[in-house]
Amino acid sequence: MPHDAAIAELHSLLGDRLVTSDAERTLHGQNETYYPNTPPDAVAYPETTQEVSEIVKICARHNCPITPYGAASSLEGQHLALHGGISLDMARMNTVLRVSPEDLNCTVQPGITRIRLNEELRSTGLFFPVDPGADASIGGMAATRASGTTAVRYGTMRENILALEAVMADGTIIRTGTQARKSSTGYDLTHLLIGSEGTLGIITELTLKLQGQPETVSAATCRFDTVEDAVNCVILTIQSGLPMARIELLDHMMVRGFNAYAKAGLPEVPHLFLEFHGSPASVAEQVESFAAIAEEFGATGWQTATKAEDRTALWKMRHSAHYASAALGSGGHIWPTDVCVPISQLAEAVTQAQEDAVRLGLTSTIVGHVGDGNFHAGLSVDPENADEMARAHEFTHALGETALRLGGTVSGEHGIGIGKQSFMAQEHGPAVAFMRAIKQALDPQGILNPGKMLPSADLAAAAE
């Protein structure tokens, strides 16, 4: 094994919390999509920031790669140890360290998941609003700059993190940011680390903004004859300033997937899933205003869900989109991708994606957080079918080209990881060289999650 010396030293530090069994390595080499299993050489389970620091120092001495690992729900392979080495599983660092209800913030360790965090916050009357669907770890959500169904109202991880503690590539522990809501001091290292996918530092604590639990919550669904009608309804809703908590688009194929996977019994036409937060009076006003806009675009089948159990069932179904998409294909795998465009370009981007899927003979669903211009396509693929995989690659490339042509980005949520490196030079141009300079300055040995985000020199040259 190429990293035996590092593993031996780590074993002395961690004892049975350094695991090299085939079963554990295989588990940490799995992913939710079509990438092949990529096991690390060993899995480390730290329990403190100081242990993370010691682990990193050992790995730095032996030039051993380290890949942070959260809940493994990322969709671009960010948690896969491409170059072997250590998978740093943060599951045991899962504590709420402090809650300040008066300041509407809390500090947590990275291994706590969003569902458990909100369970622990429930008695305070506060909640953490970012909801990517999967029960992701908070550290992983920060590392991938996650967002989700509530981003249209509450923002992404970028807007909801005040401060971080992180271990850098030489083992130094740093703190960035404070509990204050703003600062004008120094470079913004907090937001440099958010979205860096574990390539610049390992997040070991997070101070998060919290929100008051809304007095009233109401959900609703409605359907449209065409995707264009549904998207144009969303555009006018956002332009009208309605404070939507969630506004999600499902195309007819996604609805078909829900019918196959969850026996939803929905008419197979485009739908919007909605949620409204506020006081009883403000929610009633929001619902009335949205219904009036939707009527202009021919919405039918309006249904509301005010009971908590009905809302939970609705969003549980929405969050199962990945598996519902898989129910439509025979390959058992999903090639997921996402883009984000200005909302004025959303209808064109969605319809182009649908046309490309038909042209290429692919089974594709579309679902998205369309209130902020972000949507996802889920392609049913068989990784053993080379022709189908080639067509899926052509689709994702065309979708990225469409997003950039319309003034958008090749990922609003999934991140870059392995799958979207080929677009980095095209989207960012000369700025990629400065990203490389930052990586070199902060991780000169290249041991932090190597092979992620930044394209290889050959790939970058080809893109240019």
N, C-alpha and C positions, 0 to 999 in steps of 0.2 A: 504494500500500500504506500503511495507516494508521500503521505503525510504522517508516517508512523511516529516520528519524533514529537511532533506537536500533539498527537493523540495521546502518547504516553504521558507527556507533561500535563495535559488537560485531565487525564484520568487521576493523576495525583492530586489535582486541585478539586475535582468534582466527585470523585468516587463513582458510585452507581448512577450519578446524574450525567455521566457521559456514556452513551449507549452506542454500541457498534453492531448490534444484532441485525441480521438481514431483514427481519420483519419491520423493525423500527426505521431502518434506512429506506426500505421500499415505501413505507407509509409517507415519509417525508419527501419522496421523489414523485409522488402523485400530484395531479392537478385536475381542475374541473373541466379542462378542454381537451384538445387533441394532441398535446405534446406528449412524447414518449416518457415513460418513467425515468427519472433522473436522480438516482439516490446519492446522497452525500457519503463521505467516508465515515462520518460519525455524527451523532446528534447530541448537543449539549443543552442542559436545562438549568440555566442560571436562576438564582432566587433574589439577587441583589444587584444594584448598580455596580458595586465594587467587584463582584464576581464577573460581571460583563467586562469591566475594565481589565481584570487579570486575564480573562480568556483572550481578549484582543491583544494584549501584550505578548502572550505566549504565541498566538498565531502570527503576529508581526515578526517575532524572532525567527520563526521557522518558515516565513513566507507562505502561510497556509490560508486559503480563501475562507471567508466567513459569509454565510448567507442568512440574514435574519428571517425568522419564520413566525408567522402569527397564526391565523386560522386557516391559511391555505385556500382562501376564497378568491384570490386575485385571478384575473382572466387573461393575463398576458405573461404568465409564468414567472412573475417577479420573485417567487419564493423557491425556485428550483436551483439547486446547486450545480450549475453547468460545468464548473471546473472542480467538482468534488470538494474536499475540505469539510468544514464544519457547518451543519445546519444549526443555527442558534435559535432554539425554540423558546419563546418568551412566555409560554403558558403558565409558568409558576409565578411570574411577576404580574399578578392579576388583582391587586388591591386598590380600593379607593383610599387614598392617603389623607385627603382633607376635603371637606365641603364648606364653602362659605356662602350660605343662603343670602346674606345681606348684599354680597358683592356679585351674586349670580355666577359663581365659578366653582370649580373643583379641581383637584390634582389627583391623577390616577397613574398607575403603572400601565405599561403598554399591552400586557397580555389580557386585560379585562375586555370582554366583548361588549358590544353596544347594548344588547338586551340585558345582560346582567348589570351593567352600569345603571340603566334606567330602572331596573328593579330595586337597586339599592337607593336610588334617588327618590323613589315614589313617595316616601313619607315626608320629604321636604317640600313637596309641591312643585318641584323643578324637574326638568328633563333635558337630556342632550338630544338635539333635534336631527342630527345627520343620520340618514337611514339609507344605506346602499342596498338594502334588501337582504343580503346574506348576514348572518350573525358574525360579522367580521370583528377582529380585534381592533381596539382603538389605535394601537401603535401601527398596525398594518394600514388602517384607514388614513392615518397621518402620512405614512411613508408613500402611499399611492395618491395622495390628495383626493380622497374619495368624496363623492357627493351622494346623489340618490334622489328618491322621490320627493323629499321635502326641500331640495335646494332652491326651488323657485321662491320660497318664503324665507328660509333661514340661512341660505348660503351653503357653501361646501366646507370641507375641513379647513381650508385656508382661512376662511372668515371666522372659524369657531375655535381656534387655538390661540391662546395668549402667550404661552411660554413652553419651553421644552428643556429637559435635561437629556444630554446625549453623550455617548462615548465615541470619541473620534478614533481614527485609524491607528494612532500610536498608543491608545489606551487612556488618553487624557479625558477627564470628565468635565464637560462644560455645561453652563446654563445660559439659555437665551430667553429674552423677554422677562416680563414680570406679571403680577396680577393687575397692574394698571391697564386701562383700556387702550392707551396709546403711548408712544414713546418717540422721541426724536434723537436717540443716542446710538451712534455707531451703525455698522452694516446690519441689515435685517437677517441675521442667521437663522431665526425661527422659520421664516418663510423660505429660506434656501433649503433647509432640511425637509420641510413639508413637500412631499412630491418627489423627493430624491431617490425613492425606491431602495433605500438602504445602501446607496453607493457612496455617500459622503459621511455618514455617521450612523450610529445605532441608537435609536430613541429609547430612553429608559424611564422617562416621566413626561407627563403632559398636563398642562393646566388649560382647562377647557371652559369656554363660555357656556352657561346654562340658560334655559328659558323657563318662564313660569308655565305650568301646565294650563292650557286654555280652559276657560270656564265651560265652553260649549264646543263640541266637535260634531260635525255632520259630514257624511260622505254621500256621494251620489255617482250614478252611472248614466250615460246616455249614448245613443248610437247615431251614425250618420250614413248617408248613402255612399260617400266617397271619402278617401283620405284627405283630399283637398279641402272638403267642407269642414272636416274635423280640425285640420291644421289652421285654416283661416279663422275658425272660431277661437282657437287658442291665441292666435296673433292679436285679434281684436280684444280679447279678454285682458291680455297683458298690457296692450296699449291703453286700455281704459283704466288701468291702475287698480284692478281688483286684487286684493291681497290673498291670492290663492295659496293654500298650504300645500296642496299637491294637485297636479294636473298631468295625467298620464295618457298617452296615446297607445292604442293597440290596433294594428291593422287586421284585416280579415284572417290572415294566416295565423297570427298570434291567438286570435279568438278560437280558431279551429284547434290550435294546440291546447288551449285551456279546456275545450270541450273533450278532447281525447284524453288528457291527463287528469283533469279534475272533475269531469262530468258536469261542467258548468252550465250546459244547456243554453248558451247564448246564441242569438242570431249571428251568423258568420259575416258580419260587416264591421267596418271600423267603429271603435268605441273610445270614449273618454272615461277614465276613472278620476274622480275628483274628491277633494277634501277641503273643508272650510273650518277655520279656527277663530275663536273670539268670544265676545259676550253673546248671550242669546239674541239680542237685537241686531248686533253687527253680523252674526252668522246668517240670520234670516234675510238681512239686506243683501249680503253677498250672494246667497242662493238665488234670490229674486233677480238680481242684476245679471248673474251668469245665465240663468234660464232664459232671460229676454234676449241675450246675445246668441245663445245656442239656437233659439227659435229662428233667428234670421238665417241660419245656415242649415235649416231643415232637420234639426235634432229631433229624435223620437225616443220612445221607450224610457223616459225619465224615471229613475228609481232612486230613492233616498235610503240612507242607513244611519239612523241616529243612535241605535243601541250599540254598545261597545262590542258585543260578540259578533254583530253583523259587519261592523267595520273591520274587525280583526279578520274575519273570514274573507272579506273582499281583498284586503292587502296581503293576506297570506297567499291567495291565489295569484295576485300580481307578482309577488316575490318568487313564485315558483316558475317564472317565465323560462328560465334556463332549462329546466327539466320538461316543461310543457313543450318547448321547441324540439327537444330530443324525441318526444313522443310522436312527432310527425315523420321522422326518418327511420331508416332501417339500419343505419350504421352505428347508432348508439352513442355518437359523439357530437358535440356542438363546436363549431368554429364561431366564437362570438367576436363581434367587433362593434365599435361605436365611433361616432363623429359628433361634432358640435358645430352648428352654423348660426349666423344671425337669424333671429326668428323670422325676419321678412323673407328669408331664403329657405325656410324649413319645408314648405310644400314641394318645392322643386327638388330638394335633396331627397326627400322620402320617396317621391314618385320615381325619381331616377334610380334609386336603389331597388325598388320593386321591379322596374323594367329590366334592370341588369340581371336580377335573379332569374326572371323568366327567360331572358335571352341566353343565359348560360345553363339553363336546365337545372337550377338548384332549388331545393326546398328551403325557403327563408322566411323567418318571422321578423316583424318590426315592432318594437315597443320602445317607448321613450319618455324621458322627463321633458316633454316638449315645451314646457313653460320657459325653459332657458335654452331651447334650441338643440338639446342633446337627445339623440336617439340611438338605439342599439339594433343591430341585425344579428340574428342567430341562424347560422347555416347548419343544417343536418348533414354530417359528413361521415364517411367511412375512411379512417386513416390508411387502410390497406388498399384503397382504390385510388391509384395515382392520378387517373384522369379526373376524378371528382375533386381531389385535393388541388389539382392544378386550376380547375375552374373556380374553386373557392378562393384561391389566391388571386385570381384575376378579378373576382368580385370585390374582395377587400381592397385591392389596389385601386380599382375604379372608384370605389366609395371614398377612399382617401383623396383621390384626385378631384372628385366632385366637391368635397368639403373645402379643399384649398381654393378651388376655382370660385366658390361662393363666399370667400372671405372668412372661412372657419378654420377648424383645427382637426387633425386626424384622430384625436381622442379628447373627449370632454370628461372622461371618467375612468376608463380602464387603465390608462397610462401606457407607457412604451414597453417596458419589460423586454421580452424577446421579440414579440411579433411585429412591432411597428418602427423598428430602428431605421428601416429603409427610407422612411419619410422625414427623418429628423433634419437632414440637410435641406430638403426641399421646403420644409415649413420654416426653418429657422435661419437658413443661409449661413453667413459668416459668424453668426452668434454661436454656432456649434463649436467653433474653435475656442471661444471663450469658456464654454461649458467644459471642454476638455482641460483647459488651463485650471479651472476650479477643481476638477477631479484630481488632476496631478498634484495640485498644491495641498489638498486635504487628504489624499490617499496615494502618496507617491509609489507605494508598492503595488497598488491595484488589488488589495486583498478584500475590499468591501464589495460584496455582491458583484463579482466580475462578470462581464458579458451582458450586462443589462443597460438599457436606456441609450447609451451612446453607441453609435454604429462603429464597426471596425473601420480602419482606414480604407480598406478595399471597398467596403460597402459605401462609405461616404464618397469616395472618388467616383464610383459608378453612378451614384445619385446626381452628382454634379455634371 
